[in-house]
């Protein structure tokens, strides 16, 4: 957590001043009606949200400091229900137990601020599900101690009523957590702690990784994070640790660096690569994990690695990224690329982690196309399947074949929702193509093709008696 910059603090200070001087607050203090508080919420929460978005986008390591600033009574509890939700979801969760790995002090701090707010009775209407989620992710002892700290008996009873029996099972907690998380899928609220020693790296690694992956997926600007990444990567105490290698992989794959920072990374990368005999294998294992998480390791990512790689060192990394350079420069449809993949692939064990990475790289070419073309461009499906068979023959891998089948069928079903005129040229072209090519590739059997294109008769409504 970093302190909040003055520019953000001054913006918040100005908003707090507006809140205190507003007619809506004066009316609310006079009558204490929900409508008056809601008017205040509609007037000022969007302004707070704008500042929050700016911090989240440009200085995410300051988010917790901003949230603590919002606990000041001058804000009258505005935006705190959202802050409480962010605090709940920011905690690292053990997927096996669906419990927090560490107690969430910030969640407790925000919740206690709400409980002590003069406007608790209004705020409570917006925080029930959030508190339930934070409670079932926490240990029973921790929740009990928290509730016991609340002086007001009525509020204690409210909190106690949010401990629900259906959350006693892992399955119940998992279902409730996933439903709650979906409400925040389009929001940027994650922050991170950058470790300074080995024990901190092991403690904070997972949450740091999730923070970085979330930013890459949403294409956030990461300039403010670079100095902290550079310090972490350059910490010699971390050299040889898998956690260090994986954070370095994220830094190398996804950060656009200035020349000096790139040179710094290249020196450390090749130093670690040279002294750790397991470096290449761990690198490929993490690369495969990124592929399996559907993190797009595209041309830009591979080019960033090639730029820091000392190609004079002949090892698995040199060979792999030379292959990626060929694929990206010539394209996966080019015969030279196909031959390069064939030579590389057959010089290694079929189930080696390097070969799995190659299969995922080729699959991602097909996925990028089919996941992004419009239904009006269905002729591109006809074209791209010409190359399915080539790579299916090179790899001889059932999982690769099944992935291509799933990808293609997803697009075909999308087409059939658009082209519904069974006598139309588009429908007939799609049907003819699927009946021929998908059977030939082994994606469908002839009976399955018939079933796919079968006319569904609508049930007649029974005549009124």
GUMI-814876 format. One line per 2 residues: their letters; for each residue x, y, z of C-alpha. Coordinates in Angstrom, 3 decimals, padded with zeros to 6 digits. Layout:
// GUMI-814876
a> X,Y,Z | ... .
This chain:
// GUMI-814876
xx> 000.000,000.000,000.000 | 001.302,003.431,-000.997 .
xx> 000.131,006.779,000.426 | -002.388,008.698,-001.642 .
xx> -000.946,011.363,-003.930 | -001.782,014.969,-003.042 .
xx> -003.622,015.455,-006.343 | -006.108,012.722,-005.426 .
xx> -006.323,013.774,-001.804 | -007.191,017.345,-002.809 .
xx> -009.912,016.074,-005.132 | -011.425,014.029,-002.304 .
xx> -011.088,016.938,000.087 | -013.010,019.152,-002.342 .
xx> -015.778,016.545,-002.674 | -016.044,016.203,001.112 .
xx> -016.395,019.986,001.344 | -019.185,019.926,-001.234 .
xx> -020.967,017.176,000.696 | -020.851,019.133,003.950 .
xx> -022.056,022.333,002.264 | -024.836,020.697,000.249 .
xx> -028.519,021.412,000.668 | -029.185,017.666,000.376 .
xx> -027.160,017.002,003.537 | -028.906,019.861,005.373 .
xx> -032.300,018.425,004.400 | -031.222,014.928,005.422 .
xx> -029.979,016.084,008.831 | -033.295,017.839,009.352 .
xx> -035.674,015.031,008.311 | -033.477,011.880,008.038 .
xx> -035.465,010.548,005.082 | -034.051,007.889,002.735 .
xx> -034.943,009.982,-000.312 | -032.747,012.820,000.892 .
xx> -029.766,010.530,001.476 | -030.305,008.958,-001.944 .
xx> -030.280,012.424,-003.512 | -026.935,013.024,-001.824 .
xx> -025.680,009.667,-003.067 | -026.698,010.450,-006.658 .
xx> -025.035,013.848,-006.472 | -021.675,012.858,-004.982 .
xx> -020.939,009.146,-005.434 | -020.312,009.574,-009.202 .
xx> -017.675,012.202,-008.348 | -016.008,009.852,-005.882 .
xx> -016.220,007.072,-008.475 | -014.323,009.200,-010.999 .
xx> -011.455,009.749,-008.578 | -011.498,006.036,-007.696 .
xx> -011.322,005.067,-011.368 | -008.351,007.377,-011.913 .
xx> -006.460,005.883,-008.967 | -007.355,002.316,-009.990 .
xx> -006.207,002.912,-013.560 | -003.021,004.861,-012.966 .
xx> -001.910,004.283,-009.349 | -003.517,001.036,-008.145 .
xx> -001.083,000.622,-005.264 | -002.739,003.682,-003.680 .
xx> -006.280,002.254,-003.689 | -006.315,001.104,-000.072 .
xx> -005.064,004.532,001.034 | -007.889,006.157,-000.914 .
xx> -010.432,003.831,000.651 | -009.150,004.701,004.118 .
xx> -009.518,008.383,003.284 | -013.181,007.758,002.436 .
xx> -013.782,006.490,005.975 | -013.696,010.095,007.215 .
xx> -017.049,011.172,008.620 | -017.113,014.184,006.263 .
xx> -018.163,011.810,003.460 | -021.225,010.718,005.498 .
xx> -020.681,007.066,004.543 | -021.013,007.755,000.810 .
xx> -019.363,005.107,-001.415 | -018.545,002.910,001.603 .
xx> -020.833,000.025,000.507 | -018.707,-000.220,-002.668 .
xx> -015.474,000.064,-000.698 | -016.664,-002.738,001.575 .
xx> -017.253,-004.943,-001.477 | -013.804,-004.171,-002.862 .
xx> -012.235,-005.024,000.502 | -014.077,-008.357,000.624 .
xx> -013.049,-009.396,-002.895 | -009.458,-008.251,-002.595 .
xx> -008.653,-010.937,-000.048 | -006.809,-014.057,-001.212 .
xx> -009.101,-017.104,-001.044 | -008.002,-020.741,-000.685 .
xx> -009.938,-022.501,-003.470 | -010.071,-025.816,-001.580 .
xx> -011.613,-024.424,001.605 | -013.133,-021.216,000.191 .
xx> -011.711,-019.337,003.163 | -009.360,-016.374,003.317 .
xx> -005.683,-017.305,003.433 | -005.110,-014.362,005.793 .
xx> -007.530,-012.338,007.979 | -008.778,-009.277,006.111 .
xx> -008.037,-006.329,008.366 | -009.141,-003.775,005.769 .
xx> -012.568,-005.461,005.496 | -012.875,-005.195,009.287 .
xx> -011.774,-001.565,009.273 | -014.328,-000.545,006.629 .
xx> -017.127,-002.551,008.253 | -016.450,-001.018,011.675 .
xx> -016.510,002.462,010.113 | -019.957,001.697,008.671 .
xx> -021.194,000.261,011.971 | -020.036,003.402,013.790 .
xx> -021.492,005.741,011.187 | -024.385,007.995,012.144 .
xx> -025.977,006.850,008.866 | -025.738,003.122,009.592 .
xx> -029.481,002.515,009.311 | -029.440,003.665,005.691 .
xx> -026.102,002.077,004.759 | -027.164,-001.314,006.148 .
xx> -029.679,-001.668,003.310 | -026.823,-001.867,000.778 .
xx> -024.310,-004.125,002.551 | -026.076,-007.324,003.635 .
xx> -024.792,-009.615,000.857 | -021.304,-008.119,001.085 .
xx> -021.059,-008.781,004.819 | -022.387,-012.311,004.331 .
xx> -019.626,-012.939,001.783 | -016.891,-011.488,003.990 .
xx> -018.143,-013.499,006.963 | -018.304,-016.898,005.262 .
xx> -014.827,-016.374,003.794 | -013.466,-015.596,007.266 .
xx> -012.961,-017.976,010.189 | -015.764,-018.290,012.737 .
xx> -013.490,-017.105,015.548 | -012.485,-014.009,013.581 .
xx> -016.128,-013.145,012.823 | -017.178,-013.701,016.432 .
xx> -014.399,-011.422,017.697 | -015.359,-008.742,015.169 .
xx> -019.031,-008.805,016.177 | -018.109,-008.639,019.857 .
xx> -016.216,-005.397,019.217 | -019.453,-003.659,018.175 .
xx> -020.854,-001.763,021.129 | -024.404,-001.307,019.841 .
xx> -026.497,-004.401,020.600 | -028.911,-003.769,017.715 .
xx> -026.039,-003.657,015.228 | -024.508,-006.796,016.773 .
xx> -027.787,-008.615,016.222 | -027.857,-007.398,012.604 .
xx> -024.362,-008.759,011.973 | -025.095,-012.051,013.746 .
xx> -028.107,-012.593,011.474 | -025.827,-012.490,008.432 .
xx> -024.102,-015.756,009.380 | -026.009,-018.198,007.156 .
xx> -026.140,-022.012,007.482 | -025.902,-022.677,003.721 .
xx> -022.416,-021.202,003.787 | -021.130,-023.895,006.143 .
xx> -020.175,-026.160,003.216 | -017.387,-025.538,000.703 .
xx> -019.881,-025.935,-002.151 | -022.241,-023.389,-000.612 .
xx> -019.449,-020.882,-000.116 | -018.086,-021.406,-003.621 .
xx> -021.483,-020.877,-005.250 | -022.221,-017.752,-003.211 .
xx> -018.736,-016.312,-003.797 | -018.909,-016.775,-007.578 .
xx> -022.357,-015.157,-007.724 | -021.127,-012.205,-005.693 .
xx> -017.933,-011.836,-007.731 | -019.916,-011.579,-010.994 .
xx> -021.394,-008.283,-009.789 | -017.899,-006.748,-009.946 .
xx> -016.644,-008.331,-013.187 | -016.347,-004.978,-014.983 .
xx> -014.779,-003.060,-012.105 | -011.101,-002.382,-011.383 .
xx> -010.400,-002.540,-007.665 | -007.427,-004.831,-007.127 .
xx> -004.264,-003.657,-005.438 | -001.142,-005.425,-004.214 .
xx> 001.705,-005.513,-001.735 | 005.189,-005.844,-003.217 .
xx> 007.344,-008.153,-001.070 | 010.756,-007.107,000.210 .
xx> 012.098,-010.455,001.479 | 011.672,-014.213,000.891 .
xx> 008.988,-014.764,003.495 | 006.930,-011.841,002.169 .
xx> 007.289,-013.117,-001.405 | 005.827,-016.470,-000.393 .
xx> 003.006,-014.777,001.535 | 002.018,-012.143,-001.017 .
xx> 002.897,-013.972,-004.240 | -000.567,-015.277,-005.147 .
xx> -002.363,-012.009,-004.530 | 000.323,-010.121,-006.465 .
xx> -000.017,-012.523,-009.376 | -003.818,-012.184,-009.428 .
xx> -003.464,-008.406,-009.319 | -001.130,-008.408,-012.324 .
xx> -003.211,-010.886,-014.346 | -006.361,-008.842,-013.751 .
xx> -004.618,-005.736,-015.079 | -003.351,-007.533,-018.177 .
xx> -006.801,-008.930,-018.958 | -008.375,-005.481,-018.758 .
xx> -005.503,-003.761,-020.643 | -004.691,-001.339,-017.826 .
xx> -001.817,001.154,-017.888 | 001.015,-000.162,-015.698 .
xx> 003.621,002.611,-015.820 | 003.366,003.342,-012.081 .
xx> 004.034,-000.310,-011.256 | 007.281,-000.592,-013.244 .
xx> 009.621,000.728,-010.493 | 008.184,-001.762,-007.998 .
xx> 008.457,-004.643,-010.476 | 012.038,-003.622,-011.259 .
xx> 012.966,-003.638,-007.560 | 011.346,-007.038,-007.014 .
xx> 012.967,-008.603,-010.083 | 016.379,-007.214,-009.110 .
xx> 016.287,-008.550,-005.544 | 019.053,-011.192,-005.524 .
xx> 017.521,-012.796,-002.432 | 014.693,-013.995,-004.699 .
xx> 016.876,-015.513,-007.436 | 016.127,-019.209,-007.949 .
xx> 012.658,-019.054,-006.397 | 009.765,-020.139,-008.596 .
xx> 007.739,-017.165,-007.394 | 010.460,-014.811,-008.627 .
xx> 010.592,-016.523,-012.013 | 006.822,-016.329,-012.477 .
xx> 006.596,-012.642,-011.565 | 009.548,-012.020,-013.899 .
xx> 007.655,-013.881,-016.646 | 004.642,-011.586,-016.216 .
xx> 006.908,-008.546,-016.237 | 008.739,-009.737,-019.346 .
xx> 005.656,-010.832,-021.293 | 003.309,-007.914,-020.672 .
xx> 005.177,-004.716,-019.748 | 006.277,-002.301,-022.467 .
xx> 009.597,-001.120,-021.066 | 011.946,001.739,-021.758 .
xx> 015.357,000.691,-023.074 | 017.123,001.015,-019.712 .
xx> 014.461,-001.071,-017.936 | 014.520,-003.658,-020.718 .
xx> 018.310,-003.967,-020.435 | 017.996,-004.355,-016.661 .
xx> 015.437,-007.147,-017.117 | 017.516,-008.846,-019.826 .
xx> 020.585,-008.954,-017.584 | 018.680,-010.528,-014.682 .
xx> 016.693,-012.893,-016.904 | 019.806,-014.328,-018.561 .
xx> 021.701,-014.428,-015.272 | 018.959,-016.511,-013.628 .
xx> 018.619,-018.607,-016.763 | 022.332,-019.425,-016.681 .
xx> 022.676,-020.476,-013.046 | 019.395,-022.348,-012.541 .
xx> 019.257,-025.705,-014.339 | 015.475,-025.853,-013.841 .
xx> 014.869,-022.348,-015.184 | 013.709,-023.355,-018.688 .
xx> 011.422,-026.105,-017.435 | 009.798,-023.820,-014.832 .
xx> 009.450,-021.095,-017.464 | 007.577,-023.427,-019.815 .
xx> 005.386,-024.729,-016.995 | 004.315,-021.187,-016.161 .
xx> 003.870,-020.317,-019.843 | 001.513,-023.280,-020.125 .
xx> -000.357,-022.103,-017.011 | -000.890,-018.723,-018.656 .
xx> -002.197,-020.412,-021.797 | -004.576,-022.532,-019.714 .
xx> -005.812,-019.394,-017.928 | -006.622,-017.999,-021.388 .
xx> -004.085,-015.211,-020.999 | -003.235,-014.197,-024.548 .
xx> 000.466,-014.796,-025.182 | 000.368,-013.193,-028.602 .
xx> 003.004,-011.847,-030.976 | 003.681,-008.840,-028.729 .
xx> 004.311,-011.013,-025.661 | 006.629,-013.423,-027.473 .
xx> 008.489,-010.529,-029.125 | 009.149,-008.982,-025.702 .
xx> 010.783,-012.249,-024.590 | 012.828,-012.526,-027.781 .
xx> 014.090,-009.001,-027.169 | 015.597,-009.894,-023.759 .
xx> 016.761,-013.417,-024.656 | 020.476,-013.968,-025.200 .
xx> 020.209,-016.074,-028.364 | 023.894,-016.990,-028.246 .
xx> 022.997,-019.384,-025.444 | 021.647,-022.527,-027.064 .
xx> 018.944,-024.042,-024.902 | 015.228,-024.847,-024.979 .
xx> 014.234,-021.204,-024.564 | 016.306,-020.144,-027.575 .
xx> 014.755,-022.853,-029.756 | 011.203,-022.176,-028.622 .
xx> 011.268,-018.421,-029.133 | 013.020,-018.849,-032.498 .
xx> 010.023,-020.965,-033.496 | 007.609,-018.330,-032.168 .
xx> 009.454,-015.648,-034.168 | 008.994,-017.725,-037.321 .
xx> 005.300,-018.264,-036.625 | 004.651,-014.603,-035.936 .
xx> 006.658,-013.297,-038.890 | 005.421,-015.712,-041.555 .
xx> 002.047,-016.703,-040.087 | 000.780,-020.118,-039.084 .
xx> -000.648,-020.731,-042.580 | 002.753,-020.474,-044.267 .
xx> 004.432,-023.720,-045.305 | 007.752,-022.702,-043.733 .
xx> 006.004,-022.153,-040.400 | 004.282,-025.517,-040.618 .
xx> 007.574,-027.238,-041.388 | 009.320,-025.404,-038.546 .
xx> 006.598,-026.550,-036.142 | 006.891,-030.105,-037.454 .
xx> 010.679,-030.235,-036.996 | 010.548,-028.676,-033.518 .
xx> 007.637,-030.804,-032.349 | 008.983,-034.142,-033.509 .
xx> 012.409,-033.519,-031.998 | 010.789,-033.549,-028.549 .
xx> 008.519,-035.846,-026.592 | 004.892,-035.404,-027.623 .
xx> 003.740,-034.667,-024.079 | 006.699,-032.475,-023.131 .
xx> 005.775,-029.126,-021.659 | 007.462,-027.342,-024.589 .
xx> 005.258,-029.190,-027.076 | 002.158,-028.423,-025.023 .
xx> 003.088,-024.735,-025.253 | 003.465,-025.035,-029.031 .
xx> 000.039,-026.655,-029.338 | -001.535,-023.890,-027.272 .
xx> 000.217,-021.232,-029.343 | -001.197,-022.713,-032.571 .
xx> -004.639,-023.184,-031.027 | -004.626,-019.526,-029.965 .
xx> -004.156,-018.465,-033.584 | -007.368,-020.271,-034.502 .
xx> -009.149,-019.034,-031.355 | -008.269,-015.377,-031.954 .
xx> -009.838,-015.648,-035.407 | -013.038,-017.526,-034.581 .
xx> -013.709,-015.694,-031.333 | -013.540,-012.327,-033.038 .
xx> -015.082,-012.672,-036.516 | -018.681,-011.670,-037.178 .
xx> -021.288,-014.166,-038.351 | -021.305,-012.414,-041.735 .
xx> -017.666,-013.492,-042.168 | -018.394,-017.210,-041.891 .
xx> -016.424,-017.885,-045.084 | -013.309,-017.419,-042.948 .
xx> -014.275,-020.570,-041.061 | -014.312,-022.423,-044.381 .
xx> -010.824,-021.083,-045.110 | -009.188,-021.660,-041.745 .
xx> -010.280,-025.294,-041.426 | -007.953,-026.109,-044.326 .
xx> -005.153,-025.757,-041.806 | -006.809,-027.760,-039.030 .
xx> -005.854,-031.060,-040.602 | -002.215,-030.021,-041.093 .
xx> -001.681,-029.253,-037.406 | -003.828,-032.155,-036.250 .
xx> -001.553,-034.438,-038.251 | 001.628,-032.793,-036.871 .
xx> 000.525,-032.991,-033.248 | -001.476,-036.216,-033.176 .
xx> -002.994,-034.994,-029.941 | -006.590,-035.755,-028.967 .
xx> -006.955,-032.775,-026.635 | -005.859,-030.386,-029.382 .
xx> -008.439,-031.937,-031.716 | -011.180,-031.639,-029.108 .
xx> -010.301,-028.011,-028.428 | -010.579,-027.189,-032.131 .
xx> -013.892,-029.039,-032.278 | -015.297,-027.088,-029.327 .
xx> -014.062,-023.788,-030.785 | -015.565,-024.509,-034.207 .
xx> -018.892,-025.820,-032.930 | -019.287,-022.735,-030.750 .
xx> -019.032,-020.574,-033.876 | -021.310,-022.823,-035.928 .
xx> -024.037,-022.679,-033.272 | -023.657,-018.910,-033.306 .
xx> -024.188,-018.984,-037.092 | -027.304,-021.146,-036.816 .
xx> -028.920,-018.588,-034.528 | -028.487,-015.958,-037.244 .
xx> -029.090,-017.917,-040.450 | -032.441,-019.506,-039.739 .
xx> -033.879,-019.648,-043.283 | -033.270,-023.284,-044.146 .
xx> -033.795,-022.593,-047.834 | -031.449,-019.622,-047.872 .
xx> -028.041,-019.782,-049.541 | -026.139,-018.956,-046.317 .
xx> -027.799,-021.725,-044.354 | -027.269,-024.267,-047.129 .
xx> -023.596,-023.308,-047.548 | -022.984,-023.694,-043.815 .
xx> -024.814,-027.020,-043.716 | -022.930,-028.398,-046.704 .
xx> -019.583,-027.319,-045.259 | -020.227,-028.784,-041.812 .
xx> -021.603,-032.043,-043.249 | -018.438,-032.503,-045.273 .
xx> -015.506,-030.961,-043.409 | -016.562,-031.608,-039.804 .
xx> -017.169,-035.284,-040.547 | -013.820,-035.512,-042.335 .
xx> -012.025,-033.905,-039.383 | -013.786,-036.216,-036.934 .
xx> -015.619,-033.398,-035.164 | -019.056,-034.876,-035.908 .
xx> -020.546,-038.148,-037.054 | -023.064,-038.140,-039.870 .
xx> -025.932,-038.770,-037.435 | -024.792,-035.811,-035.337 .
xx> -024.799,-033.587,-038.430 | -028.387,-034.636,-039.151 .
xx> -029.353,-033.892,-035.562 | -027.627,-030.492,-035.659 .
xx> -029.566,-029.343,-038.714 | -032.828,-031.100,-037.913 .
xx> -035.946,-028.952,-038.108 | -037.451,-028.653,-034.651 .
xx> -041.223,-028.941,-034.723 | -042.998,-026.684,-032.317 .
xx> -045.475,-028.382,-030.074 | -049.025,-027.444,-030.826 .
xx> -050.914,-025.893,-027.984 | -053.789,-028.107,-026.880 .
xx> -057.162,-026.924,-028.139 | -059.392,-025.390,-025.506 .
x> -061.886,-027.900,-024.243 .
